[in-house]
Amino acid sequence: MRTWTTDTRPNEQLFSYWREVLCEAFVLLDPVLKSDATRFRGHVESRALYSTSQARIASRAQTNSRRWEEIRRNPVEFCFANFLSEGSCVVRQDGREALVSPGNFFIVDTTRPYHLDFREDWSVLSFRIPRNQLASRLAEPRLATARAVRGDTGLGLVASRFAQSLDQLADDVSVETQEGLSTALNSVIALALGATFETKDADRVSARKALRQAVETYIVDHLADPELTPETIATRFGVSRRTLYSVFEDNSLSVVGLIREQRLLRSARDLLTAKSGNVLAIAMRWGFNDASHYSRLFKSRFGVSPRDFASQSLLVGEDQRLSRLIGREDLA
C-alpha cells in the first residue's frame, strides 16, 4: 500500500505537490482548485491488484482535465473506473456529459481528452485498468465513457458492491487471487456498461463469482432489514431467483442460510454486551420477528438459548465465550 497526503506539506507547496501525486498515482492531469489553496487537503492510498491499480482518493473541490497536451506528454492507455463515495462529479468525454452522484460510477479513457468537475469535497474508489482489458470486453467502447452508472440496482449494483469488497481486501493476497479478482472486476464493469456477446459468454464464471461476492456484501450491509429475502435481493440485483440460487450452489450456505447465519452471529455479538437490551429487542434488531423461532435457531446453532448465552458470557468473558461457542472470527 502506498500513501500520499498533503498533511505534512507546507501551505505554499500543497497544490503543486498534489499535481505530482495525481501524475504518479494516476496519470498526467491538469488540476484546478476551486477554493483557497492554503486550506487544501488531499489524500491517496494505492495498491496493485494484479495489472490493475486500486486507489482510494479524497480531496477538496476541484477540476481535473486531461487535455491533448497531457496525452502527448503522457501517452498511456488506461481506463479509469471511478466509484464515487462522497461529493458529486460532472464528467465529460467523447461529446457526452454526466452528473455522477455518490453510490454511482463512471469510466474515462486516458487516450482521449476528458474533464472531471468535482463540485464539492469528494471521495472516490478508483481502479486504473489497462485499456485493452476493459475496452476489448465492451460492445462499443466509445459509448461507455462519461456515463453515470447507477450503483443501487442491477449490474451497476453488482459492480459497485464487488468494487467495495475489493477495497476491504487484505494486502497479502496471492498474485493468482489478484488476477482472478481483477478479471472479475473487468467482467462486471463491462456487463454494466454493455459487454460484447463473446465477453458475456467467456466471462460467465467471473461474473457469477462477482455476483455472489456482491450479494454477500449486500446481505451483510442489510441484515437488520426484516424484508431481506432472496426475492428482494434478486429484484435489487435485477436477476431471477433461480439465477440467485444458482450462484450459491457450490457454497456451504445457501442465500437463506447465509442470511440466517449472519443474523445469528450479529445477535450473538450483541448478547455479549450487557447494554444491548433484552433478547427480544436484539432479535428484532437483526431481522427476527418471532422470539420463539429466534431462540430455537440460536440454540440449534450455538447449543444454548440466547438468554443462557448472554448470562454465561458474563461469567467467562467475551473472548473465551466466542472462541468456545463459535470457534471463528465471524463477529468482527
HUDA-V193083 format. One record per pair of residues at least 12 apart in sequence whose ideal C-beta (glycine too) atoms are under 6 Angstrom apart, sorted by the first residue. I is the first residue (numbers start at 1). J is the second residue. Records with the same first field share a line. If there is no record, write none. Layout:
I: J, J
This chain:
1: 45, 47, 171
2: 46
3: 45
4: 21, 44
5: 43
6: 41, 42
11: 38
14: 37, 40
15: 33, 37, 40
18: 42
19: 31
21: 44
25: 44, 46, 55
27: 74, 76, 110
28: 70, 73, 74
29: 64, 66
30: 65
31: 62, 64
32: 63
33: 62
34: 61, 62
40: 60
42: 59
43: 58
44: 57
49: 178, 182
50: 178, 179, 182
51: 130
52: 127, 129, 182
53: 128
54: 127
55: 126
56: 125
57: 124, 126
58: 123
60: 121
61: 118, 120
62: 118
63: 117
64: 116
65: 115
66: 113, 114
67: 113
68: 113
76: 110
77: 111, 131
78: 110, 128, 131
79: 107, 109, 129, 131, 134
80: 108, 126, 128
81: 107, 127, 189
82: 105, 106, 124, 126
83: 105, 125, 163
84: 100, 102, 104, 124
85: 123
86: 102, 122, 123
87: 118, 120, 121, 122
88: 101, 119
89: 116, 118
90: 117
91: 106, 116, 146
92: 115, 146
93: 108, 114, 145, 146
94: 142, 145
96: 146
98: 146, 147, 148
100: 148
103: 151, 152
104: 148, 150, 151
105: 149, 151
106: 148
107: 145
108: 145
109: 145
125: 163, 167
133: 186
134: 186
137: 190, 195, 199
138: 190, 193
139: 194, 196
144: 193
149: 192
154: 238
155: 191, 192
156: 192
157: 237
158: 188, 211, 214
159: 188, 189, 192
161: 214, 217, 218
162: 188, 210, 213, 214
165: 213, 217
183: 206
184: 206, 209, 210
187: 203, 206, 207
188: 207, 210
191: 207
208: 247
211: 247
212: 247
219: 258, 259
223: 262, 263, 266, 286
224: 286
226: 287, 289
230: 244, 255
263: 286, 287
264: 301
265: 330, 331
266: 286
267: 282, 286
269: 331
270: 282
271: 306, 309, 310
272: 313, 318
279: 306, 307
302: 325
